[in-house]
Amino acid sequence: MFSRTLKELAEYLGGTVQGDENFAVNGLAPLDNSGADKITFLANPKYASKVAETNAGAVLMAPGGERYGRNVIEVPNPYLGFAKLLTLFYTTPHPPLGVLPEANIGIQVTLGENISIYPGACIGNNVSIGDRTVIHSGAVVYDGAVIGSDCVVHANVVIRDRCRIGNRCIIQPGAVIGSDGFGYAPDGRSYYRIPQIGIVVLEDDVEIGANSCIDRAALEVTLIKRGTKLDNLVQVAHNCQIGEDCMIVSQVGISGSTKIGNHVTLAGQVGVAGHLSIGDNVMVGAQSGVPSSLQANAGYSGSPVMPHKDWLRAMAVVPRLPELKKNISALEKRIAELESKLK
């Protein structure tokens, strides 16, 4: 493992050293479980007192915090700095291995430079794979799919026919890109299956979590725009459009033909009805139900959703409901007694 001085790390992060800039560290560790050769980080001010107790050789923290005599690199966003240092110290480029034995490659496949395709991967006909992309064992890429450069397709991923994956995308194990949308036309007491002839497009820098499913459009495109991240076990139905830099957390379900703006966060287990729109910069709290469109630049919670502040006020009443019911019953009884006396 290599070492870096605090001066070098500060230059890498665009930060400022307070203390010994020539002090060297060789990795990262948590505040309460660190050694003198590691740098740690303080992202939440409520743990500031742990800076005085840590054994770390240096601390990554926001400007103006109490150093307690420690070596410090000050950066505006310590959590982002922590992520960048993890990348620096622990992430290495995948060595290009080429097409390994027992990988199944179809006809008229276009392969970029420095790729790696592992044994057991199955690449269909007329597929295009960009430079430095890695396809792990058990992944299946159907005919006509396009995968960009610097992508990682993990084990047992399925990318269906003609779907398009941008550059620098990461698809975690078991995800399915381009499964048939859930479309059926009523036919008396039964249902007639509607062929789903569209595709899925993932733009650059999109990440898809394990066992998530993104359905292909009925006619055109299900679109996930640049920089959006989906957690594990997310369902995106056919014809949806999700904007740039969104965060879609585990077990969210998005019904068909929904349009979601840029920089939207849907917390865990949010359910979104179909054929609606969610504006830019919206945040929706966990387990919320979204039955209708939401205006931009606001937070919402509850099922059905309401403005987050209204939901907080409503939830403050819920624990008192038994007491309120008891009081109302007592008032009803007294009113009935008064009414009987007036007769």
ZAKOL-168805 format. One record per residue (C-alpha): residue number from 0; residue in three letters; chain; x, y, z. Coordinates in pm, whole numbers. Layout:
# residues N
[drenlo NUM,"Ala","A",[X,Y,Z]]
...
This chain:
# residues 343
[drenlo 0,"Met","A",[0,0,0]]
[drenlo 1,"Phe","A",[138,340,-97]]
[drenlo 2,"Ser","A",[162,648,126]]
[drenlo 3,"Arg","A",[78,1011,61]]
[drenlo 4,"Thr","A",[169,1322,256]]
[drenlo 5,"Leu","A",[-106,1549,382]]
[drenlo 6,"Lys","A",[22,1817,145]]
[drenlo 7,"Glu","A",[-28,1581,-151]]
[drenlo 8,"Leu","A",[-375,1482,-32]]
[drenlo 9,"Ala","A",[-475,1845,24]]
[drenlo 10,"Glu","A",[-369,1931,-331]]
[drenlo 11,"Tyr","A",[-565,1631,-461]]
[drenlo 12,"Leu","A",[-877,1740,-271]]
[drenlo 13,"Gly","A",[-838,2115,-305]]
[drenlo 14,"Gly","A",[-812,2150,73]]
[drenlo 15,"Thr","A",[-586,2316,329]]
[drenlo 16,"Val","A",[-352,2149,580]]
[drenlo 17,"Gln","A",[-352,2257,943]]
[drenlo 18,"Gly","A",[-54,2094,1115]]
[drenlo 19,"Asp","A",[232,1890,970]]
[drenlo 20,"Glu","A",[188,1892,593]]
[drenlo 21,"Asn","A",[469,1637,551]]
[drenlo 22,"Phe","A",[298,1375,768]]
[drenlo 23,"Ala","A",[228,1065,558]]
[drenlo 24,"Val","A",[-70,827,572]]
[drenlo 25,"Asn","A",[-138,505,382]]
[drenlo 26,"Gly","A",[-516,472,399]]
[drenlo 27,"Leu","A",[-843,560,572]]
[drenlo 28,"Ala","A",[-1013,433,887]]
[drenlo 29,"Pro","A",[-1313,526,1108]]
[drenlo 30,"Leu","A",[-1276,790,1379]]
[drenlo 31,"Asp","A",[-1300,539,1664]]
[drenlo 32,"Asn","A",[-1096,258,1510]]
[drenlo 33,"Ser","A",[-797,416,1342]]
[drenlo 34,"Gly","A",[-421,387,1360]]
[drenlo 35,"Ala","A",[-153,654,1345]]
[drenlo 36,"Asp","A",[-76,573,979]]
[drenlo 37,"Lys","A",[-436,643,868]]
[drenlo 38,"Ile","A",[-646,949,796]]
[drenlo 39,"Thr","A",[-1004,960,923]]
[drenlo 40,"Phe","A",[-1290,1199,856]]
[drenlo 41,"Leu","A",[-1552,1399,1043]]
[drenlo 42,"Ala","A",[-1867,1450,835]]
[drenlo 43,"Asn","A",[-2124,1491,1116]]
[drenlo 44,"Pro","A",[-2053,1770,1372]]
[drenlo 45,"Lys","A",[-2223,1574,1651]]
[drenlo 46,"Tyr","A",[-1920,1343,1657]]
[drenlo 47,"Ala","A",[-1672,1633,1683]]
[drenlo 48,"Ser","A",[-1560,1531,2032]]
[drenlo 49,"Lys","A",[-1422,1205,1888]]
[drenlo 50,"Val","A",[-1154,1407,1710]]
[drenlo 51,"Ala","A",[-988,1452,2051]]
[drenlo 52,"Glu","A",[-996,1075,2113]]
[drenlo 53,"Thr","A",[-904,928,1775]]
[drenlo 54,"Asn","A",[-572,755,1717]]
[drenlo 55,"Ala","A",[-566,861,1352]]
[drenlo 56,"Gly","A",[-267,1049,1224]]
[drenlo 57,"Ala","A",[-486,1309,1052]]
[drenlo 58,"Val","A",[-850,1413,1022]]
[drenlo 59,"Leu","A",[-1046,1530,719]]
[drenlo 60,"Met","A",[-1295,1792,837]]
[drenlo 61,"Ala","A",[-1477,2113,750]]
[drenlo 62,"Pro","A",[-1305,2448,801]]
[drenlo 63,"Gly","A",[-1333,2608,1145]]
[drenlo 64,"Gly","A",[-1378,2290,1349]]
[drenlo 65,"Glu","A",[-1188,2222,1669]]
[drenlo 66,"Arg","A",[-862,2040,1582]]
[drenlo 67,"Tyr","A",[-772,1925,1934]]
[drenlo 68,"Gly","A",[-410,1953,1823]]
[drenlo 69,"Arg","A",[-454,1703,1539]]
[drenlo 70,"Asn","A",[-320,1722,1188]]
[drenlo 71,"Val","A",[-615,1828,976]]
[drenlo 72,"Ile","A",[-706,1868,610]]
[drenlo 73,"Glu","A",[-988,2119,583]]
[drenlo 74,"Val","A",[-1229,2072,291]]
[drenlo 75,"Pro","A",[-1579,2214,234]]
[drenlo 76,"Asn","A",[-1736,1867,207]]
[drenlo 77,"Pro","A",[-1554,1605,422]]
[drenlo 78,"Tyr","A",[-1783,1323,312]]
[drenlo 79,"Leu","A",[-1705,1389,-53]]
[drenlo 80,"Gly","A",[-1337,1413,37]]
[drenlo 81,"Phe","A",[-1363,1077,214]]
[drenlo 82,"Ala","A",[-1513,921,-102]]
[drenlo 83,"Lys","A",[-1236,1065,-319]]
[drenlo 84,"Leu","A",[-963,935,-85]]
[drenlo 85,"Leu","A",[-1121,589,-83]]
[drenlo 86,"Thr","A",[-1098,598,-462]]
[drenlo 87,"Leu","A",[-738,715,-448]]
[drenlo 88,"Phe","A",[-614,458,-197]]
[drenlo 89,"Tyr","A",[-822,151,-269]]
[drenlo 90,"Thr","A",[-957,157,-625]]
[drenlo 91,"Thr","A",[-736,30,-905]]
[drenlo 92,"Pro","A",[-818,2,-1276]]
[drenlo 93,"His","A",[-934,-342,-1386]]
[drenlo 94,"Pro","A",[-650,-514,-1574]]
[drenlo 95,"Pro","A",[-755,-587,-1932]]
[drenlo 96,"Leu","A",[-795,-963,-1974]]
[drenlo 97,"Gly","A",[-953,-981,-2317]]
[drenlo 98,"Val","A",[-1209,-1250,-2398]]
[drenlo 99,"Leu","A",[-1142,-1534,-2156]]
[drenlo 100,"Pro","A",[-1199,-1903,-2239]]
[drenlo 101,"Glu","A",[-1561,-2021,-2218]]
[drenlo 102,"Ala","A",[-1705,-1676,-2278]]
[drenlo 103,"Asn","A",[-1966,-1710,-2553]]
[drenlo 104,"Ile","A",[-1934,-1439,-2821]]
[drenlo 105,"Gly","A",[-2186,-1412,-3105]]
[drenlo 106,"Ile","A",[-2129,-1305,-3464]]
[drenlo 107,"Gln","A",[-2056,-952,-3585]]
[drenlo 108,"Val","A",[-1973,-835,-3232]]
[drenlo 109,"Thr","A",[-1771,-513,-3202]]
[drenlo 110,"Leu","A",[-1526,-523,-2911]]
[drenlo 111,"Gly","A",[-1333,-217,-2791]]
[drenlo 112,"Glu","A",[-976,-208,-2668]]
[drenlo 113,"Asn","A",[-863,-341,-2326]]
[drenlo 114,"Ile","A",[-1192,-514,-2248]]
[drenlo 115,"Ser","A",[-1247,-809,-2014]]
[drenlo 116,"Ile","A",[-1516,-1070,-2076]]
[drenlo 117,"Tyr","A",[-1519,-1347,-1816]]
[drenlo 118,"Pro","A",[-1598,-1717,-1859]]
[drenlo 119,"Gly","A",[-1969,-1788,-1874]]
[drenlo 120,"Ala","A",[-2066,-1447,-2009]]
[drenlo 121,"Cys","A",[-2288,-1467,-2315]]
[drenlo 122,"Ile","A",[-2270,-1191,-2575]]
[drenlo 123,"Gly","A",[-2531,-1202,-2853]]
[drenlo 124,"Asn","A",[-2503,-1112,-3218]]
[drenlo 125,"Asn","A",[-2439,-758,-3341]]
[drenlo 126,"Val","A",[-2348,-634,-2994]]
[drenlo 127,"Ser","A",[-2110,-339,-2948]]
[drenlo 128,"Ile","A",[-1893,-311,-2636]]
[drenlo 129,"Gly","A",[-1673,-7,-2572]]
[drenlo 130,"Asp","A",[-1314,29,-2453]]
[drenlo 131,"Arg","A",[-1211,-95,-2107]]
[drenlo 132,"Thr","A",[-1554,-238,-2029]]
[drenlo 133,"Val","A",[-1575,-544,-1803]]
[drenlo 134,"Ile","A",[-1842,-815,-1845]]
[drenlo 135,"His","A",[-1848,-1063,-1556]]
[drenlo 136,"Ser","A",[-1945,-1431,-1553]]
[drenlo 137,"Gly","A",[-2307,-1518,-1610]]
[drenlo 138,"Ala","A",[-2398,-1186,-1768]]
[drenlo 139,"Val","A",[-2617,-1215,-2077]]
[drenlo 140,"Val","A",[-2621,-943,-2342]]
[drenlo 141,"Tyr","A",[-2892,-994,-2604]]
[drenlo 142,"Asp","A",[-2860,-925,-2976]]
[drenlo 143,"Gly","A",[-2806,-569,-3089]]
[drenlo 144,"Ala","A",[-2732,-420,-2746]]
[drenlo 145,"Val","A",[-2479,-138,-2717]]
[drenlo 146,"Ile","A",[-2254,-94,-2411]]
[drenlo 147,"Gly","A",[-2026,210,-2386]]
[drenlo 148,"Ser","A",[-1671,249,-2258]]
[drenlo 149,"Asp","A",[-1546,202,-1900]]
[drenlo 150,"Cys","A",[-1859,14,-1791]]
[drenlo 151,"Val","A",[-1877,-270,-1539]]
[drenlo 152,"Val","A",[-2148,-532,-1593]]
[drenlo 153,"His","A",[-2149,-764,-1292]]
[drenlo 154,"Ala","A",[-2240,-1131,-1266]]
[drenlo 155,"Asn","A",[-2581,-1250,-1386]]
[drenlo 156,"Val","A",[-2688,-915,-1527]]
[drenlo 157,"Val","A",[-2924,-935,-1825]]
[drenlo 158,"Ile","A",[-2920,-662,-2090]]
[drenlo 159,"Arg","A",[-3198,-728,-2338]]
[drenlo 160,"Asp","A",[-3198,-680,-2713]]
[drenlo 161,"Arg","A",[-3120,-337,-2861]]
[drenlo 162,"Cys","A",[-3090,-164,-2523]]
[drenlo 163,"Arg","A",[-2821,104,-2499]]
[drenlo 164,"Ile","A",[-2584,157,-2208]]
[drenlo 165,"Gly","A",[-2375,477,-2193]]
[drenlo 166,"Asn","A",[-2018,528,-2074]]
[drenlo 167,"Arg","A",[-1895,463,-1720]]
[drenlo 168,"Cys","A",[-2212,281,-1616]]
[drenlo 169,"Ile","A",[-2208,20,-1338]]
[drenlo 170,"Ile","A",[-2472,-253,-1328]]
[drenlo 171,"Gln","A",[-2472,-464,-1013]]
[drenlo 172,"Pro","A",[-2537,-842,-1000]]
[drenlo 173,"Gly","A",[-2874,-972,-1107]]
[drenlo 174,"Ala","A",[-3010,-649,-1254]]
[drenlo 175,"Val","A",[-3228,-674,-1566]]
[drenlo 176,"Ile","A",[-3221,-398,-1825]]
[drenlo 177,"Gly","A",[-3497,-414,-2085]]
[drenlo 178,"Ser","A",[-3735,-676,-1949]]
[drenlo 179,"Asp","A",[-4081,-665,-2105]]
[drenlo 180,"Gly","A",[-4308,-396,-1969]]
[drenlo 181,"Phe","A",[-4623,-502,-1785]]
[drenlo 182,"Gly","A",[-4872,-434,-2063]]
[drenlo 183,"Tyr","A",[-5196,-624,-2125]]
[drenlo 184,"Ala","A",[-5517,-526,-2304]]
[drenlo 185,"Pro","A",[-5846,-645,-2148]]
[drenlo 186,"Asp","A",[-6010,-906,-2370]]
[drenlo 187,"Gly","A",[-6336,-1007,-2209]]
[drenlo 188,"Arg","A",[-6248,-1185,-1888]]
[drenlo 189,"Ser","A",[-5887,-1241,-1996]]
[drenlo 190,"Tyr","A",[-5595,-1020,-2100]]
[drenlo 191,"Tyr","A",[-5414,-994,-2432]]
[drenlo 192,"Arg","A",[-5039,-944,-2406]]
[drenlo 193,"Ile","A",[-4913,-620,-2563]]
[drenlo 194,"Pro","A",[-4573,-672,-2733]]
[drenlo 195,"Gln","A",[-4312,-439,-2583]]
[drenlo 196,"Ile","A",[-4105,-333,-2882]]
[drenlo 197,"Gly","A",[-3922,-33,-2735]]
[drenlo 198,"Ile","A",[-3587,-24,-2555]]
[drenlo 199,"Val","A",[-3412,104,-2243]]
[drenlo 200,"Val","A",[-3144,373,-2260]]
[drenlo 201,"Leu","A",[-2904,439,-1974]]
[drenlo 202,"Glu","A",[-2707,758,-2027]]
[drenlo 203,"Asp","A",[-2349,811,-1905]]
[drenlo 204,"Asp","A",[-2252,756,-1539]]
[drenlo 205,"Val","A",[-2572,574,-1445]]
[drenlo 206,"Glu","A",[-2552,302,-1178]]
[drenlo 207,"Ile","A",[-2808,25,-1132]]
[drenlo 208,"Gly","A",[-2829,-171,-805]]
[drenlo 209,"Ala","A",[-2847,-546,-760]]
[drenlo 210,"Asn","A",[-3168,-718,-874]]
[drenlo 211,"Ser","A",[-3324,-397,-999]]
[drenlo 212,"Cys","A",[-3543,-415,-1309]]
[drenlo 213,"Ile","A",[-3595,-153,-1576]]
[drenlo 214,"Asp","A",[-3868,-244,-1825]]
[drenlo 215,"Arg","A",[-3840,-168,-2195]]
[drenlo 216,"Ala","A",[-4088,77,-2343]]
[drenlo 217,"Ala","A",[-4396,-40,-2527]]
[drenlo 218,"Leu","A",[-4302,163,-2837]]
[drenlo 219,"Glu","A",[-4016,404,-2775]]
[drenlo 220,"Val","A",[-3769,444,-2484]]
[drenlo 221,"Thr","A",[-3754,397,-2110]]
[drenlo 222,"Leu","A",[-3486,654,-2024]]
[drenlo 223,"Ile","A",[-3253,692,-1726]]
[drenlo 224,"Lys","A",[-3057,1014,-1769]]
[drenlo 225,"Arg","A",[-2696,1099,-1689]]
[drenlo 226,"Gly","A",[-2562,1046,-1339]]
[drenlo 227,"Thr","A",[-2871,888,-1186]]
[drenlo 228,"Lys","A",[-2818,610,-929]]
[drenlo 229,"Leu","A",[-3062,328,-854]]
[drenlo 230,"Asp","A",[-3024,123,-536]]
[drenlo 231,"Asn","A",[-3094,-251,-510]]
[drenlo 232,"Leu","A",[-3441,-391,-577]]
[drenlo 233,"Val","A",[-3583,-93,-765]]
[drenlo 234,"Gln","A",[-3858,-138,-1025]]
[drenlo 235,"Val","A",[-3888,110,-1313]]
[drenlo 236,"Ala","A",[-4185,35,-1538]]
[drenlo 237,"His","A",[-4213,85,-1912]]
[drenlo 238,"Asn","A",[-4201,428,-2077]]
[drenlo 239,"Cys","A",[-4067,605,-1767]]
[drenlo 240,"Gln","A",[-3820,891,-1791]]
[drenlo 241,"Ile","A",[-3592,965,-1495]]
[drenlo 242,"Gly","A",[-3388,1285,-1504]]
[drenlo 243,"Glu","A",[-3024,1359,-1430]]
[drenlo 244,"Asp","A",[-2852,1303,-1093]]
[drenlo 245,"Cys","A",[-3147,1137,-922]]
[drenlo 246,"Met","A",[-3116,902,-622]]
[drenlo 247,"Ile","A",[-3368,617,-623]]
[drenlo 248,"Val","A",[-3337,415,-301]]
[drenlo 249,"Ser","A",[-3406,47,-242]]
[drenlo 250,"Gln","A",[-3751,-102,-307]]
[drenlo 251,"Val","A",[-3890,202,-485]]
[drenlo 252,"Gly","A",[-4152,115,-746]]
[drenlo 253,"Ile","A",[-4222,357,-1031]]
[drenlo 254,"Ser","A",[-4527,285,-1245]]
[drenlo 255,"Gly","A",[-4539,326,-1619]]
[drenlo 256,"Ser","A",[-4506,649,-1818]]
[drenlo 257,"Thr","A",[-4400,855,-1516]]
[drenlo 258,"Lys","A",[-4166,1147,-1577]]
[drenlo 259,"Ile","A",[-3921,1241,-1302]]
[drenlo 260,"Gly","A",[-3715,1560,-1314]]
[drenlo 261,"Asn","A",[-3351,1624,-1230]]
[drenlo 262,"His","A",[-3194,1580,-886]]
[drenlo 263,"Val","A",[-3493,1400,-737]]
[drenlo 264,"Thr","A",[-3456,1173,-433]]
[drenlo 265,"Leu","A",[-3705,892,-371]]
[drenlo 266,"Ala","A",[-3634,729,-33]]
[drenlo 267,"Gly","A",[-3681,359,39]]
[drenlo 268,"Gln","A",[-4009,188,-53]]
[drenlo 269,"Val","A",[-4167,490,-216]]
[drenlo 270,"Gly","A",[-4446,391,-454]]
[drenlo 271,"Val","A",[-4518,614,-753]]
[drenlo 272,"Ala","A",[-4837,583,-957]]
[drenlo 273,"Gly","A",[-4824,594,-1335]]
[drenlo 274,"His","A",[-4871,871,-1591]]
[drenlo 275,"Leu","A",[-4766,1154,-1359]]
[drenlo 276,"Ser","A",[-4473,1392,-1327]]
[drenlo 277,"Ile","A",[-4237,1483,-1042]]
[drenlo 278,"Gly","A",[-4055,1816,-1067]]
[drenlo 279,"Asp","A",[-3687,1893,-1025]]
[drenlo 280,"Asn","A",[-3523,1884,-680]]
[drenlo 281,"Val","A",[-3806,1696,-511]]
[drenlo 282,"Met","A",[-3741,1477,-207]]
[drenlo 283,"Val","A",[-3996,1209,-111]]
[drenlo 284,"Gly","A",[-3970,1039,230]]
[drenlo 285,"Ala","A",[-3952,666,290]]
[drenlo 286,"Gln","A",[-4262,450,235]]
[drenlo 287,"Ser","A",[-4455,738,83]]
[drenlo 288,"Gly","A",[-4726,685,-176]]
[drenlo 289,"Val","A",[-4735,926,-470]]
[drenlo 290,"Pro","A",[-5078,915,-643]]
[drenlo 291,"Ser","A",[-5049,1242,-839]]
[drenlo 292,"Ser","A",[-4793,1483,-979]]
[drenlo 293,"Leu","A",[-4560,1676,-745]]
[drenlo 294,"Gln","A",[-4440,2033,-785]]
[drenlo 295,"Ala","A",[-4065,2103,-807]]
[drenlo 296,"Asn","A",[-3832,2218,-529]]
[drenlo 297,"Ala","A",[-4023,2069,-237]]
[drenlo 298,"Gly","A",[-4021,1781,11]]
[drenlo 299,"Tyr","A",[-4307,1536,56]]
[drenlo 300,"Ser","A",[-4391,1248,291]]
[drenlo 301,"Gly","A",[-4679,1019,381]]
[drenlo 302,"Ser","A",[-4923,793,202]]
[drenlo 303,"Pro","A",[-5077,964,20]]
[drenlo 304,"Val","A",[-4801,1224,15]]
[drenlo 305,"Met","A",[-4840,1573,152]]
[drenlo 306,"Pro","A",[-4586,1851,209]]
[drenlo 307,"His","A",[-4325,1720,451]]
[drenlo 308,"Lys","A",[-4391,1983,720]]
[drenlo 309,"Asp","A",[-4764,1903,715]]
[drenlo 310,"Trp","A",[-4679,1534,749]]
[drenlo 311,"Leu","A",[-4458,1605,1052]]
[drenlo 312,"Arg","A",[-4743,1793,1220]]
[drenlo 313,"Ala","A",[-4986,1512,1140]]
[drenlo 314,"Met","A",[-4751,1245,1272]]
[drenlo 315,"Ala","A",[-4707,1439,1597]]
[drenlo 316,"Val","A",[-5081,1384,1659]]
[drenlo 317,"Val","A",[-5083,1009,1586]]
[drenlo 318,"Pro","A",[-4941,889,1923]]
[drenlo 319,"Arg","A",[-5211,1094,2100]]
[drenlo 320,"Leu","A",[-5503,949,1902]]
[drenlo 321,"Pro","A",[-5611,699,2174]]
[drenlo 322,"Glu","A",[-5614,980,2432]]
[drenlo 323,"Leu","A",[-5800,1212,2196]]
[drenlo 324,"Lys","A",[-6056,943,2121]]
[drenlo 325,"Lys","A",[-6109,891,2494]]
[drenlo 326,"Asn","A",[-6157,1265,2548]]
[drenlo 327,"Ile","A",[-6400,1293,2257]]
[drenlo 328,"Ser","A",[-6602,998,2389]]
[drenlo 329,"Ala","A",[-6618,1166,2730]]
[drenlo 330,"Leu","A",[-6732,1494,2570]]
[drenlo 331,"Glu","A",[-6998,1313,2366]]
[drenlo 332,"Lys","A",[-7127,1151,2685]]
[drenlo 333,"Arg","A",[-7145,1486,2866]]
[drenlo 334,"Ile","A",[-7322,1649,2573]]
[drenlo 335,"Ala","A",[-7574,1366,2565]]
[drenlo 336,"Glu","A",[-7637,1411,2941]]
[drenlo 337,"Leu","A",[-7686,1786,2896]]
[drenlo 338,"Glu","A",[-7923,1736,2605]]
[drenlo 339,"Ser","A",[-8130,1489,2808]]
[drenlo 340,"Lys","A",[-8166,1745,3089]]
[drenlo 341,"Leu","A",[-8288,2008,2843]]
[drenlo 342,"Lys","A",[-8570,1791,2712]]
